[in-house]
């Protein structure tokens, strides 16, 4: 208990609950004490203010303690009683450890520590509180205790609801949920998450439906990351389970498809959508972001534009999760092309992820952050910067071919390994890689996007499953464009240089002044879309290049 009648403890003790039970050594208890604020970066939480006559204790600066000084841990390790008594163990200060990322000092002590000790105190031989216990280190079980001098300012920021680096809203969404929700997934990395707030013993029925032959999957997970239920959209069935905890549950929907797909999630209980603000944020070299794994199994994605040969150092650090970081060119398979790291960067626990990466080509890169353990939640620090002296040896993946001469000038080759196809496009065009581009928002739904910076030309590439015969799908697509205000110009059947049959469509939009040239190829109930957007005044000049590009389409 600190001044103001707040209880100070670890975030991982109380998250994700809004109310907790507090018991004092004299046997008094508060059954529904409010969790006032939580810091998931430095692992702190304040509960209260509480109506009690118990005296709070001050937190003092103990970092001047000599190595070898006697200290005592007080807490509730291994406790199972309803009204427990605190436990005290004695040890000494073995050393200090520094978490440079957040400026927190940790006392390392050989005082005995066990599960349940989190949120307890470390006191000196005069009984002064010099730290808050939360972790143990190595198989020997050394206690790691955050220095009171460093956590006191953050505790005050929590109480006064002040801004501080790494602090963010910790509440799970509660509000009015729905029993049926539409789910749109943009690509194979995207997911959608819903929270279920029901008491223990509630029967939960879940059904995931697809509008076509595409397939999505879902998992129902508890707050400890334990999967309760699995399902998919292909079976078209209800999946049923019964909750065992008076705690939130998480429903995560994901897919293996590269293109945009729509699904429907149905349930007999209320589903509240969880918005993950970290996903698809834009990074730049020299920038540090403070992200968070919001629920067990969360995976965060960031976009980073890089030029050919640019070398960057990437670090992901945390005390609440064991971060795992990956990088790969956007649009390529995560399993095939990602370069990843787990524990190369050291850190307080030796769990910091770090790598030095050399971009093989100019384009947009995906940086992925997740927890190695899968069940952890908490904040992390993600930094992308220029390499420093003695940084890890750079990793330089093989680049796709650079621009080469053709009868129509320089061309680039785009290859998609997931669906096994390639296409040539103008060599001067660049990958849409920055939110400074007017096409940036539009391009988030495509697996590849290239633009001419001067003339407003754009090429988009994506694939999607279909549940119609090819001719009917083409007719449906024409209707969609016409209903959107486009004028249908032409439809042609062509053959590529590798003897693949393709369909091309041309539309014009008088309102926007643009002409669109569309290419479609069908294989195994999958539609391949390649689309050129051009200002109508330039379309005639660009048309030979478009024809060349479409004819270059091939299966790899």
C-alpha positions as CSV (number, residue, x, y, z in Angstrom):
1,X,0.0,0.0,0.0
2,X,1.4,3.3,-1.1
3,X,0.3,6.9,-0.4
4,X,-3.2,7.7,-1.5
5,X,-4.4,4.2,-0.3
6,X,-3.4,2.6,-3.6
7,X,-2.0,-0.9,-3.7
8,X,1.0,-1.2,-6.1
9,X,1.6,-4.6,-7.7
10,X,2.6,-6.1,-11.0
11,X,0.5,-5.8,-14.2
12,X,0.7,-9.5,-14.8
13,X,-0.9,-10.2,-11.5
14,X,-4.1,-8.3,-12.3
15,X,-4.4,-8.1,-16.1
16,X,-7.0,-8.3,-17.7
17,X,-9.4,-7.8,-14.7
18,X,-11.2,-4.6,-13.9
19,X,-11.8,-5.7,-10.2
20,X,-9.7,-7.9,-8.0
21,X,-9.8,-9.2,-4.4
22,X,-7.4,-7.7,-2.0
23,X,-6.5,-9.4,1.3
24,X,-4.4,-7.8,4.1
25,X,-2.3,-9.6,6.7
26,X,-4.8,-8.8,9.5
27,X,-7.4,-10.8,7.7
28,X,-9.4,-7.9,6.3
29,X,-10.4,-8.0,2.7
30,X,-11.9,-6.0,-0.1
31,X,-13.7,-8.3,-2.5
32,X,-14.1,-5.9,-5.4
33,X,-11.2,-3.5,-5.4
34,X,-11.0,-1.5,-8.7
35,X,-7.9,-1.8,-10.8
36,X,-7.3,1.9,-11.4
37,X,-4.5,1.7,-14.0
38,X,-2.0,-0.7,-15.6
39,X,1.4,-0.3,-17.2
40,X,2.0,-3.3,-19.4
41,X,5.5,-2.0,-20.5
42,X,7.2,-1.9,-17.0
43,X,4.8,-4.4,-15.5
44,X,3.0,-2.2,-12.9
45,X,-0.5,-1.8,-11.7
46,X,-2.3,0.3,-9.1
47,X,-5.5,-0.8,-7.3
48,X,-7.7,1.6,-5.5
49,X,-8.1,4.0,-3.9
50,X,-9.1,1.7,-1.0
51,X,-11.2,2.5,2.0
52,X,-9.0,1.2,4.8
53,X,-7.2,2.4,7.9
54,X,-4.1,0.4,7.1
55,X,-1.0,2.7,6.9
56,X,0.7,3.0,3.5
57,X,4.5,2.6,3.3
58,X,7.0,4.9,1.4
59,X,9.1,3.6,-1.4
60,X,12.8,4.7,-1.0
61,X,15.9,4.7,-3.2
62,X,18.0,1.7,-2.4
63,X,20.3,1.7,-5.4
64,X,23.1,2.9,-3.1
65,X,23.1,-0.4,-1.2
66,X,26.4,-2.2,-1.3
67,X,26.7,-5.5,-3.2
68,X,26.4,-8.1,-0.5
69,X,23.9,-6.1,1.7
70,X,21.2,-8.1,3.4
71,X,17.7,-7.8,2.0
72,X,14.4,-9.5,2.6
73,X,11.6,-10.5,0.2
74,X,8.0,-10.3,1.5
75,X,5.1,-11.7,-0.4
76,X,2.8,-14.7,-0.9
77,X,4.8,-17.4,-2.8
78,X,3.0,-20.6,-3.6
79,X,-0.1,-19.4,-1.6
80,X,-3.3,-21.4,-1.7
81,X,-5.2,-20.2,1.4
82,X,-8.1,-17.9,1.2
83,X,-6.8,-15.6,3.9
84,X,-3.0,-16.1,3.7
85,X,-0.2,-14.8,5.8
86,X,2.8,-13.2,4.1
87,X,6.1,-15.0,3.8
88,X,9.6,-13.5,4.4
89,X,12.9,-14.8,3.0
90,X,16.4,-13.4,3.4
91,X,19.2,-13.0,0.9
92,X,21.7,-10.5,-0.3
93,X,22.0,-8.2,-3.2
94,X,24.1,-10.2,-5.7
95,X,24.3,-7.5,-8.4
96,X,22.4,-4.8,-10.3
97,X,20.9,-5.3,-13.8
98,X,19.9,-2.4,-16.0
99,X,17.0,-2.3,-18.5
100,X,18.3,0.5,-20.7
101,X,15.2,0.5,-22.9
102,X,13.0,1.9,-20.1
103,X,15.6,3.1,-17.6
104,X,14.8,0.6,-14.9
105,X,17.4,-0.9,-12.5
106,X,16.8,-4.4,-11.1
107,X,18.2,-5.8,-7.9
108,X,19.4,-9.4,-8.3
109,X,19.2,-11.3,-5.1
110,X,19.6,-14.9,-3.9
111,X,16.6,-14.5,-1.6
112,X,14.2,-17.5,-2.2
113,X,11.4,-16.6,-4.7
114,X,8.6,-18.7,-6.2
115,X,5.4,-18.2,-8.1
116,X,3.0,-16.0,-6.2
117,X,5.8,-13.7,-5.1
118,X,5.0,-11.2,-7.8
119,X,3.9,-7.8,-6.5
120,X,5.7,-8.4,-3.2
121,X,8.4,-6.1,-1.8
122,X,12.2,-6.2,-1.3
123,X,13.2,-4.4,1.9
124,X,16.6,-3.5,3.3
125,X,17.7,-4.4,6.8
126,X,15.9,-1.3,8.2
127,X,12.6,-2.5,6.7
128,X,12.5,0.2,4.0
129,X,10.8,-0.8,0.7
130,X,13.5,-0.6,-2.0
131,X,11.9,-2.6,-4.8
132,X,8.8,-4.5,-6.1
133,X,9.5,-8.2,-6.9
134,X,8.1,-9.7,-10.1
135,X,10.5,-12.1,-11.7
136,X,13.1,-14.8,-11.1
137,X,16.2,-15.4,-13.2
138,X,17.9,-18.6,-14.4
139,X,17.3,-22.1,-13.1
140,X,19.0,-21.0,-9.8
141,X,15.9,-18.9,-9.1
142,X,17.6,-15.5,-8.5
143,X,15.0,-12.9,-7.7
144,X,14.9,-9.8,-10.0
145,X,13.3,-6.9,-8.3
146,X,12.5,-3.5,-9.9
147,X,14.1,-0.6,-8.0
148,X,11.5,1.5,-6.2
149,X,13.4,4.7,-7.2
150,X,12.7,3.9,-10.9
151,X,9.2,2.6,-10.7
152,X,7.9,5.4,-8.3
153,X,7.6,8.0,-11.1
154,X,5.6,5.6,-13.3
155,X,3.4,4.6,-10.3
156,X,2.6,8.3,-9.9
157,X,1.9,8.7,-13.6
158,X,-0.5,5.8,-13.3
159,X,-2.3,7.3,-10.3
160,X,-2.6,10.8,-11.9
161,X,-3.3,9.4,-15.4
162,X,-0.4,11.3,-16.8
163,X,1.3,10.6,-20.1
164,X,4.6,8.6,-20.0
165,X,6.6,6.7,-22.6
166,X,5.1,3.2,-23.1
167,X,1.9,3.8,-21.2
168,X,-1.3,3.0,-23.1
169,X,-4.9,2.1,-22.6
170,X,-4.9,-1.4,-21.0
171,X,-8.7,-2.1,-20.9
172,X,-10.2,-4.8,-23.1
173,X,-13.2,-3.7,-25.0
174,X,-16.4,-4.3,-23.1
175,X,-19.4,-2.3,-24.6
176,X,-22.3,-3.6,-26.5
177,X,-21.2,-6.6,-28.5
178,X,-22.9,-8.6,-31.3
179,X,-23.8,-12.2,-31.8
180,X,-23.0,-12.0,-35.5
181,X,-20.1,-10.0,-37.1
182,X,-18.6,-9.6,-40.5
183,X,-14.9,-10.4,-40.7
184,X,-12.7,-8.9,-43.5
185,X,-9.1,-10.3,-43.8
186,X,-6.8,-8.6,-46.2
187,X,-4.0,-11.2,-46.5
188,X,-2.4,-14.2,-44.9
189,X,-0.9,-12.0,-42.1
190,X,-4.2,-10.4,-41.2
191,X,-6.5,-11.5,-38.4
192,X,-9.6,-10.4,-36.5
193,X,-10.1,-10.8,-32.7
194,X,-13.2,-10.7,-30.6
195,X,-13.5,-10.8,-26.8
196,X,-16.1,-12.8,-25.0
197,X,-17.1,-11.7,-21.4
198,X,-19.1,-14.5,-19.8
199,X,-19.1,-16.2,-16.4
200,X,-17.7,-19.6,-15.8
201,X,-20.1,-22.4,-16.9
202,X,-21.5,-20.6,-19.9
203,X,-22.0,-22.7,-23.1
204,X,-20.4,-21.0,-26.1
205,X,-21.4,-21.9,-29.7
206,X,-19.3,-20.5,-32.5
207,X,-19.8,-20.8,-36.3
208,X,-17.5,-19.4,-39.0
209,X,-19.0,-19.0,-42.5
210,X,-17.4,-18.1,-45.8
211,X,-19.0,-16.4,-48.8
212,X,-17.0,-18.6,-51.2
213,X,-14.6,-21.6,-51.3
214,X,-12.0,-19.6,-49.4
215,X,-11.3,-21.0,-45.9
216,X,-10.6,-19.3,-42.6
217,X,-9.9,-20.7,-39.1
218,X,-10.6,-19.7,-35.6
219,X,-9.2,-20.5,-32.1
220,X,-10.9,-19.8,-28.8
221,X,-8.3,-19.0,-26.1
222,X,-8.4,-18.2,-22.4
223,X,-6.3,-15.5,-20.7
224,X,-3.5,-17.9,-20.1
225,X,-3.2,-18.7,-23.9
226,X,-4.7,-22.1,-23.5
227,X,-6.6,-23.0,-26.7
228,X,-10.1,-24.2,-25.8
229,X,-11.7,-24.6,-29.2
230,X,-10.6,-24.9,-32.8
231,X,-12.8,-24.5,-35.9
232,X,-12.8,-23.6,-39.6
233,X,-15.2,-22.2,-42.2
234,X,-15.1,-25.3,-44.4
235,X,-17.1,-27.5,-42.1
236,X,-20.1,-25.2,-41.9
237,X,-20.8,-26.5,-38.4
238,X,-21.3,-25.2,-34.9
239,X,-18.4,-25.6,-32.4
240,X,-19.5,-25.8,-28.8
241,X,-17.6,-25.5,-25.5
242,X,-18.2,-24.4,-21.9
243,X,-16.2,-21.7,-20.2
244,X,-14.3,-22.6,-17.0
245,X,-13.0,-19.2,-15.9
246,X,-14.7,-16.0,-14.8
247,X,-12.4,-14.2,-17.2
248,X,-12.4,-12.9,-20.8
249,X,-11.9,-15.3,-23.7
250,X,-10.5,-14.5,-27.1
251,X,-11.7,-15.6,-30.6
252,X,-9.1,-15.1,-33.3
253,X,-9.9,-15.6,-37.0
254,X,-7.2,-15.9,-39.6
255,X,-6.7,-17.4,-43.1
256,X,-4.1,-18.8,-45.4
257,X,-5.3,-16.8,-48.5
258,X,-3.1,-14.0,-49.8
259,X,-6.0,-11.8,-51.0
260,X,-8.9,-10.0,-49.4
261,X,-11.7,-12.3,-48.1
262,X,-14.9,-11.9,-46.2
263,X,-16.3,-14.2,-43.5
264,X,-19.1,-14.2,-41.0
265,X,-18.7,-15.2,-37.3
266,X,-21.8,-16.2,-35.4
267,X,-22.2,-17.0,-31.7
268,X,-24.9,-17.5,-29.0
269,X,-23.0,-15.0,-26.8
270,X,-21.9,-11.4,-27.3
271,X,-18.7,-10.8,-29.3
272,X,-16.8,-7.5,-28.8
273,X,-14.2,-6.7,-31.5
274,X,-10.7,-5.9,-30.3
275,X,-8.9,-3.3,-32.3
276,X,-5.2,-3.9,-32.6
277,X,-3.6,-0.4,-33.3
278,X,-0.1,-1.9,-33.8
279,X,-1.0,-3.8,-37.0
280,X,0.4,-2.3,-40.2
281,X,1.8,0.9,-38.7
282,X,4.5,2.5,-40.8
283,X,8.1,2.5,-39.5
284,X,11.1,4.5,-40.6
285,X,14.8,4.1,-39.9
286,X,15.8,5.9,-36.7
287,X,12.3,5.4,-35.1
288,X,11.4,3.6,-31.9
289,X,7.8,2.4,-31.3
290,X,6.3,1.1,-28.1
291,X,4.0,-1.8,-29.0
292,X,2.0,-4.4,-27.2
293,X,1.0,-8.0,-27.5
294,X,-2.6,-7.4,-26.5
295,X,-3.8,-11.0,-26.0
296,X,-2.3,-14.5,-26.0
297,X,-1.3,-15.3,-29.5
298,X,-1.3,-11.7,-30.8
299,X,1.1,-11.0,-33.7
300,X,1.9,-7.4,-34.7
301,X,2.9,-6.3,-38.2
302,X,4.7,-3.1,-39.3
303,X,5.6,-1.8,-42.7
304,X,9.1,-0.5,-43.4
305,X,10.2,1.1,-46.8
306,X,13.8,0.3,-47.7
307,X,16.0,0.9,-50.7
308,X,18.3,-1.7,-52.3
309,X,21.4,-2.3,-50.1
310,X,20.0,-0.3,-47.1
311,X,21.2,-2.0,-43.9
312,X,19.3,-1.7,-40.7
313,X,19.5,-2.9,-37.2
314,X,16.3,-4.2,-35.7
315,X,15.7,-4.8,-32.0
316,X,12.7,-5.9,-30.0
317,X,13.0,-5.8,-26.2
318,X,10.6,-6.6,-23.4
319,X,10.4,-7.8,-19.8
320,X,6.9,-9.3,-20.1
321,X,7.2,-11.2,-23.3
322,X,10.0,-13.1,-25.0
323,X,10.0,-11.2,-28.3
324,X,10.5,-12.9,-31.7
325,X,11.0,-10.6,-34.6
326,X,11.0,-11.3,-38.4
327,X,11.5,-9.3,-41.6
328,X,10.6,-10.1,-45.2
329,X,9.6,-8.2,-48.4
330,X,5.8,-7.5,-48.3
331,X,3.9,-9.9,-50.5
332,X,6.2,-12.9,-50.0
333,X,5.5,-16.0,-47.9
334,X,6.2,-15.5,-44.2
335,X,7.3,-19.2,-43.9
336,X,9.6,-19.1,-47.0
337,X,11.2,-15.7,-46.9
338,X,11.3,-14.4,-43.3
339,X,14.6,-13.7,-41.6
340,X,14.0,-14.1,-37.8
341,X,15.6,-13.8,-34.5
342,X,14.8,-14.7,-30.9
343,X,17.4,-14.0,-28.2
344,X,20.5,-12.6,-30.0
345,X,20.4,-9.1,-28.3
346,X,20.9,-9.9,-24.7
347,X,18.8,-7.7,-22.4
348,X,17.8,-8.0,-18.8
349,X,16.7,-11.7,-19.2
350,X,18.8,-12.5,-22.3
351,X,15.7,-12.5,-24.3
352,X,16.1,-9.4,-26.5
353,X,15.7,-10.1,-30.2
354,X,18.1,-8.4,-32.6
355,X,19.3,-8.7,-36.2
356,X,21.1,-6.6,-38.9
357,X,19.4,-6.9,-42.3
358,X,20.4,-5.7,-45.7
359,X,17.5,-5.0,-48.1
360,X,17.9,-7.1,-51.3
361,X,15.7,-4.8,-53.3
362,X,13.8,-1.5,-53.1
363,X,10.3,-2.0,-51.7
364,X,8.0,-2.3,-48.7
365,X,9.1,-4.7,-46.0
366,X,7.1,-6.4,-43.3
367,X,8.4,-6.5,-39.7
368,X,6.6,-9.0,-37.5
369,X,6.7,-9.1,-33.7
370,X,5.3,-11.9,-31.6
371,X,5.9,-13.8,-28.4
372,X,8.0,-16.9,-28.6
373,X,5.9,-18.5,-25.8
374,X,2.6,-17.7,-27.5
375,X,0.7,-17.2,-24.2
376,X,2.4,-14.0,-23.0
377,X,0.9,-10.5,-23.1
378,X,2.8,-7.2,-22.5
379,X,4.6,-4.3,-24.0
380,X,7.7,-4.2,-26.1
381,X,10.2,-1.7,-27.5
382,X,10.8,-2.0,-31.3
383,X,13.7,-0.1,-32.8
384,X,14.8,0.2,-36.4
385,X,18.1,2.1,-36.8
386,X,21.4,2.2,-38.7
387,X,23.8,-0.5,-37.6
388,X,26.2,0.4,-34.8
389,X,29.8,-0.8,-34.1
390,X,29.9,-4.5,-33.3
391,X,26.2,-5.0,-34.4
392,X,25.3,-8.5,-35.4
393,X,26.6,-9.6,-38.8
394,X,24.3,-8.4,-41.6
395,X,22.0,-10.8,-43.3
396,X,21.6,-10.2,-47.0
397,X,18.9,-12.3,-48.7
398,X,19.0,-12.9,-52.5
399,X,17.3,-10.1,-54.5
400,X,14.9,-10.6,-57.3
401,X,16.4,-9.5,-60.7
402,X,17.1,-5.8,-61.2
403,X,15.6,-3.9,-64.1
404,X,16.6,-5.3,-67.5
405,X,16.3,-4.1,-71.1
406,X,13.4,-5.1,-73.4
407,X,12.0,-3.8,-76.6
408,X,9.8,-1.5,-74.6
409,X,12.6,-0.3,-72.3
410,X,13.5,-1.3,-68.7
411,X,11.3,-3.9,-67.0
412,X,11.3,-5.4,-63.5
413,X,10.2,-8.9,-62.6
414,X,7.7,-9.5,-59.7
415,X,7.5,-13.1,-58.5
416,X,5.0,-14.4,-56.0
417,X,6.2,-17.6,-54.5
418,X,3.0,-18.4,-52.6
419,X,0.8,-18.8,-55.7
420,X,3.7,-19.4,-58.1
421,X,3.4,-16.7,-60.7
422,X,5.5,-13.8,-62.1
423,X,4.8,-10.6,-64.1
424,X,7.0,-8.0,-65.7
425,X,6.3,-4.3,-65.1
426,X,8.0,-1.0,-66.0
427,X,11.5,-0.7,-64.5
428,X,11.1,2.9,-63.5
429,X,8.0,2.2,-61.4
430,X,8.5,1.7,-57.6
431,X,6.7,-0.3,-55.0
432,X,4.1,1.7,-53.1
433,X,6.0,2.0,-49.8
434,X,5.1,5.2,-48.0
435,X,1.9,6.8,-46.7
436,X,3.1,9.9,-48.6
437,X,1.8,8.2,-51.7
438,X,-1.8,8.9,-52.7
439,X,-2.1,5.2,-53.5
440,X,-0.9,4.0,-50.1
441,X,-4.3,3.3,-48.5
442,X,-5.7,1.7,-51.6
443,X,-2.7,-0.6,-51.9
444,X,-3.1,-2.1,-48.4
445,X,-5.6,-4.6,-49.8
446,X,-3.3,-5.9,-52.5
447,X,-0.4,-8.4,-52.3
448,X,1.8,-6.1,-54.6
449,X,1.4,-2.5,-55.8
450,X,3.7,-0.5,-58.1
451,X,3.4,3.1,-59.2
452,X,4.9,5.7,-61.6
453,X,5.6,8.7,-59.4
454,X,5.2,11.3,-62.1
455,X,2.3,10.2,-64.2
456,X,-0.1,8.7,-61.8
457,X,0.1,5.1,-63.2
458,X,-0.5,2.2,-60.9
459,X,-0.3,-1.6,-61.1
460,X,-2.0,-3.7,-58.5
461,X,-1.7,-7.5,-58.1
462,X,-3.9,-9.8,-56.0
463,X,-5.4,-13.3,-56.0
464,X,-8.7,-14.5,-54.6
465,X,-10.7,-17.8,-54.5
466,X,-13.9,-17.9,-56.6
467,X,-17.0,-20.1,-56.4
468,X,-18.3,-19.2,-59.9
469,X,-17.4,-20.5,-63.4
470,X,-14.8,-18.2,-65.0
471,X,-17.2,-16.7,-67.6
472,X,-19.8,-16.0,-64.9
473,X,-17.2,-14.4,-62.7
474,X,-16.0,-12.1,-65.5
475,X,-19.7,-11.0,-66.1
476,X,-20.1,-10.4,-62.4
477,X,-16.9,-8.3,-62.3
478,X,-18.1,-6.2,-65.3
479,X,-21.4,-5.5,-63.4
480,X,-19.5,-4.5,-60.3
481,X,-17.5,-1.9,-62.2
482,X,-20.5,-0.6,-64.1
483,X,-22.5,-0.2,-61.0
484,X,-19.6,1.7,-59.5
485,X,-19.8,4.3,-62.3
486,X,-17.3,3.0,-64.8
487,X,-18.0,2.7,-68.5
488,X,-17.3,-0.8,-70.0
489,X,-15.1,-0.5,-73.1
490,X,-14.0,-3.9,-74.2
491,X,-13.3,-7.6,-73.3
492,X,-10.6,-9.6,-75.1
493,X,-9.4,-13.2,-74.8
494,X,-5.6,-13.4,-75.1
495,X,-2.7,-15.9,-74.8
496,X,0.5,-15.1,-72.9
497,X,4.0,-15.8,-74.1
498,X,3.9,-19.0,-72.1
499,X,0.5,-20.0,-73.7
500,X,-1.7,-19.3,-70.8
501,X,-5.3,-18.1,-71.6
502,X,-6.1,-14.7,-70.1
503,X,-9.0,-12.3,-70.2
504,X,-8.5,-8.6,-70.4
505,X,-11.2,-5.9,-69.6
506,X,-11.1,-2.2,-70.2
507,X,-13.1,0.4,-68.3
508,X,-13.2,4.1,-68.3
509,X,-14.3,6.5,-65.6
510,X,-15.4,9.9,-67.0
511,X,-15.8,11.3,-63.5
512,X,-12.2,10.6,-62.4
513,X,-10.5,10.8,-65.8
514,X,-9.0,7.3,-65.4
515,X,-8.9,4.2,-67.6
516,X,-8.5,0.8,-66.1
517,X,-7.1,-2.3,-67.9
518,X,-7.8,-5.5,-66.1
519,X,-6.2,-9.0,-66.6
520,X,-7.7,-12.2,-65.3
521,X,-6.3,-15.7,-65.2
522,X,-8.2,-18.7,-63.6
523,X,-6.6,-21.8,-62.2
524,X,-7.9,-24.3,-59.6
525,X,-10.8,-22.0,-58.4
526,X,-8.4,-19.2,-58.0
527,X,-8.6,-15.8,-59.8
528,X,-5.4,-13.9,-60.5
529,X,-6.0,-10.2,-60.9
530,X,-3.5,-7.7,-62.5
531,X,-4.8,-4.2,-62.9
532,X,-3.3,-1.1,-64.5
533,X,-4.8,2.3,-63.5
534,X,-3.9,5.2,-65.9
535,X,-5.0,8.7,-66.5
536,X,-7.1,8.5,-69.7
537,X,-5.0,11.1,-71.5
538,X,-1.9,8.9,-71.1
539,X,-3.5,5.5,-71.6
540,X,-2.8,5.2,-75.4
541,X,0.9,5.7,-74.8
542,X,1.0,3.2,-72.0
543,X,-1.1,0.6,-73.7
544,X,1.8,-1.3,-75.5
545,X,3.6,-1.6,-72.1
546,X,0.4,-3.0,-70.5
547,X,0.0,-5.5,-73.3
548,X,3.7,-6.6,-72.9
549,X,3.2,-6.9,-69.1
550,X,0.1,-9.0,-69.4
551,X,1.7,-11.3,-72.0
552,X,4.7,-11.8,-69.6
553,X,2.4,-13.4,-67.0
554,X,3.5,-16.9,-66.3
555,X,3.3,-19.7,-63.8
556,X,6.6,-20.4,-62.0
